[in-house]
């Protein structure tokens, strides 16, 4: 319980700090040609959902571990869906449309359309959902997974496609998604093992 409280507090501080740093990042953390280079394109791919669907399939084929393969494919997918819901709720447009100013759409219009809504970043949400679940599955390489997701997020800010707070909210939400999906699978496995033990006794 205490760990959850500390994590929630850190998440709130990170999101608040990111909002305070949005204008600075918009002005200084800029590289409009970030996707003209292989590194930038690679990092953007980390936030591309089909990449993780293929990776999950490959993991299943390699290890015949359906659980791990499904977790790797499912978690970023759930993250992407939740991202769409959060965009509908936030209605904050991308910074590039308004020279770095916060502009919110009215709920009286076509509120269900998420095109040009930036909060949270869908690429960052998919990337961090995948990274956090990989931290659960392969914790020794956690720095690698988080580093790749953070790199994806930074490119979105550098391309001026998102505010710093857009990708920070996505990182926090992605962690929550991964944790919820992982725990759901754990509970299902535990109940399955319990049923097997009862039937065999």
Buried (B, 14 or more C-beta within 10 A) or exposed (E): EEEEEEBEEEBEEBBEEBBEBBBEBBEEEEBEEBBEEEEBEBBBBBBBBEBBBEBBBEBBEEEEEEBBBBBBBBBBBBBBEBBBEBBBEBBBBBBBEEEBEBEEBEEEEEEEEBEEBBBBBBBBBBBBBBBBBBBBBEEEEBEEBBBBBBBBBBBBBBBBBBBBBBBBBBBBBBBBBBBEBBEEBEEEEEEEEEEEEEEEE
